[in-house]
Amino acid sequence: MVERFISGNVACAEGALKAGCRFFAGYPITPSTEIAEHMALELPKYDGIFIQMEDELASMAAILGASAAGTKSMTATSGPGFSLMMENLGLGIMMELPCVLVNIQRAGPSTGLPTLAAQGDMMQARWGSHGSYEIIALTPSSPQELYDLTIRAFNLAEEYSTPVLVMSDEIVGHMCERVSLHSEIEIKNRKIPSRPKAKYRVYETGEDLIPTIPNAGTGYRIHLTGLTHDERGYPAINAETQERLVKRLNDKITKNAASLVRVEQLFTEDAEVIVVAYGITARIAAAAVREARSNNIKAGLLRLITVWPFPDSVLKELASREKLRSLIVPELNYGQIYYEVERCSRGKSTTLVPKMGGEAHTCNEIYSAIKKSVSK
Amino acid sequence: MKAEDKHPLTDYVREDRMPHIWCSGCGLGTAMSSFVEAVKKAKLEADNLVIVSGIGCAGRVAGYLNFDSYHTTHGRAIPFALGLKLANPKLKVVVFSGDGDLFAIGGNHFIHAARRNIDMLVICVNNFNYGMTGGQVGPTTPLEARTTTTPYGNIEHPFNLPYLACASGAVYVARWTVLDARRLTNSIAEALNKKGFSFIEILAPCPTTYGKRNKLPTGLDELELYKKHAILKHGADTKEADIVIGKSIITGKFIDIEKPTFSEIYAEMVHKIKSAKIGEE
């Protein structure tokens, strides 16, 4: 085990290498660039491929192609680049090709504040591509977690045969901390088809609803398309096939929500007010909650580690507790995850504490919101 | 069915997907059959051949060919194919798509893949318009041609695709009409065995959406036009290969050169890093 004092972005790249990523295609964009730079330095040493593409659309398409060839692949970007990747993210979901997309979020809209933090792409992560789909997205709060969750993202991508998002932010991406580059997480690899080639149907699944897609060049002669397709992968433009396919694509994530969802709770057992936060904001919220406790305010923290699928059941259970009076959602946006929290709040007062300007909340800003909520 | 009754190219086509969706008189059928003939001629290992296409009429080729095939998003066939090729250099990767897909929305990817000399063959079936969406203007529509979005005649200069491919760094560049089926087949077979970024333009009739608005109401009319105007000129300067209504259309093999591919240079770099330990402070 090696411990290094590195930035979140470098930790992310190291996590990807540990997970077995051997193909990176990307387009430089602040504040994600160090991920590409570290991959450019390291991937050749692992016989992996690094390529700086002409744009983000090409980057996303290239990692899907690499995945189709059987290689674990990844790209990293930030807000505007993330927008450009949305169409091919949909292709990855539709073709069911595993890959990892890292978004080190910055402030928008548009070019926004290129070097400063935000959490403004959380809903784009959920709904940015067209059509109805479910996505897996993880939200690291520290460089260590960028390492750990990048590995987990690759594992989930392989396991569920789908693109997985790592939704970090500029502060976590650029902060330097001690990171343990451990091997404690089991590395998972996609399944290889076992059925005879003649009888093989690429999108035929068992009860887990997850197909086993052969790598290109292994003799299965598969056809994958972004069009609505049947179990053979052939286009089938009709309502019945669309319903069956889209339902399965959604179900394979939602039916496993319980095992996908990870959260961390701090002092929630007897909490009268719970702060719901993720990414860099969750760390400041933890300090604010501790401050509240030291002032005899029964505050707690729910930190989201998996943000999509949304931890509905956890929140609904917390919100249904009689003692709980209010929920507070500090976010580096004008309300995205806030609406999800409100949806699960069972009528409890829910307050958004937005923050613009590219900086994180101060501890006092969150503490004040906590204090205000209990003095009502 | 007895073995001798089977068409010799059956293995290369997904018969269970026939009939195809293409219109009567369309040139895509000829382009596709020339391609499968060429695969046989080039003696390629079919299991290693991967077809990637984008969106539109030509994009459907991927679904009809019985190889590993990927029907991707509009304009992104080339970067998807690049990912496949770089991740597994043993694959023989072919991008088969249309003029709108490859040169309007996908134009940037084309020039950069050519510049990098990614080892792949790009086949563009050029029918001078957007067929599947109903006949709109495209980046190859000749000046003055009528389309649904140029009702008064096209006022935009079209791309000269062989010139563009040549300027971007392609190592093999050829243009044929679907009337040149045999030359086309030979050229595809040659390009399939060529190392580096190869490009073949195939001029194909589209009577339904292009021809009927341009005094070429049947596929045969456009073939007649090729017969009248096409001039075979191997090694021609691609600058002269513009397509102008009423003038000659130059066809032939224009470029056939050798240049190291991206994968070769990359492998060399990896070798140097590993043996000389460069890049380590």
Boltz contact constraints between the chains, C-beta under 6 A:
constraints:
  - contact:
      token1: [A, 23]
      token2: [B, 87]
      max_distance: 6.0
  - contact:
      token1: [A, 44]
      token2: [B, 270]
      max_distance: 6.0
  - contact:
      token1: [A, 44]
      token2: [B, 273]
      max_distance: 6.0
  - contact:
      token1: [A, 49]
      token2: [B, 86]
      max_distance: 6.0
  - contact:
      token1: [A, 54]
      token2: [B, 108]
      max_distance: 6.0
  - contact:
      token1: [A, 54]
      token2: [B, 112]
      max_distance: 6.0
  - contact:
      token1: [A, 58]
      token2: [B, 79]
      max_distance: 6.0
  - contact:
      token1: [A, 58]
      token2: [B, 109]
      max_distance: 6.0
  - contact:
      token1: [A, 61]
      token2: [B, 76]
      max_distance: 6.0
  - contact:
      token1: [A, 61]
      token2: [B, 79]
      max_distance: 6.0
  - contact:
      token1: [A, 61]
      token2: [B, 80]
      max_distance: 6.0
  - contact:
      token1: [A, 62]
      token2: [B, 79]
      max_distance: 6.0
  - contact:
      token1: [A, 62]
      token2: [B, 82]
      max_distance: 6.0
  - contact:
      token1: [A, 62]
      token2: [B, 83]
      max_distance: 6.0
  - contact:
      token1: [A, 64]
      token2: [B, 80]
      max_distance: 6.0
  - contact:
      token1: [A, 65]
      token2: [B, 80]
      max_distance: 6.0
  - contact:
      token1: [A, 65]
      token2: [B, 83]
      max_distance: 6.0
  - contact:
      token1: [A, 65]
      token2: [B, 84]
      max_distance: 6.0
  - contact:
      token1: [A, 66]
      token2: [B, 83]
      max_distance: 6.0
  - contact:
      token1: [A, 66]
      token2: [B, 87]
      max_distance: 6.0
  - contact:
      token1: [A, 68]
      token2: [B, 84]
      max_distance: 6.0
  - contact:
      token1: [A, 69]
      token2: [B, 84]
      max_distance: 6.0
  - contact:
      token1: [A, 69]
      token2: [B, 87]
      max_distance: 6.0
  - contact:
      token1: [A, 69]
      token2: [B, 88]
      max_distance: 6.0
  - contact:
      token1: [A, 71]
      token2: [B, 87]
      max_distance: 6.0
  - contact:
      token1: [A, 87]
      token2: [B, 73]
      max_distance: 6.0
  - contact:
      token1: [A, 88]
      token2: [B, 73]
      max_distance: 6.0
  - contact:
      token1: [A, 91]
      token2: [B, 73]
      max_distance: 6.0
  - contact:
      token1: [A, 216]
      token2: [B, 50]
      max_distance: 6.0
  - contact:
      token1: [A, 216]
      token2: [B, 68]
      max_distance: 6.0
  - contact:
      token1: [A, 216]
      token2: [B, 84]
      max_distance: 6.0
  - contact:
      token1: [A, 216]
      token2: [B, 91]
      max_distance: 6.0
  - contact:
      token1: [A, 217]
      token2: [B, 48]
      max_distance: 6.0
  - contact:
      token1: [A, 217]
      token2: [B, 91]
      max_distance: 6.0
  - contact:
      token1: [A, 219]
      token2: [B, 47]
      max_distance: 6.0
  - contact:
      token1: [A, 221]
      token2: [B, 66]
      max_distance: 6.0
  - contact:
      token1: [A, 221]
      token2: [B, 67]
      max_distance: 6.0
  - contact:
      token1: [A, 221]
      token2: [B, 68]
      max_distance: 6.0
  - contact:
      token1: [A, 222]
      token2: [B, 68]
      max_distance: 6.0
  - contact:
      token1: [A, 223]
      token2: [B, 63]
      max_distance: 6.0
  - contact:
      token1: [A, 223]
      token2: [B, 69]
      max_distance: 6.0
  - contact:
      token1: [A, 224]
      token2: [B, 70]
      max_distance: 6.0
  - contact:
      token1: [A, 225]
      token2: [B, 71]
      max_distance: 6.0
  - contact:
      token1: [A, 226]
      token2: [B, 73]
      max_distance: 6.0
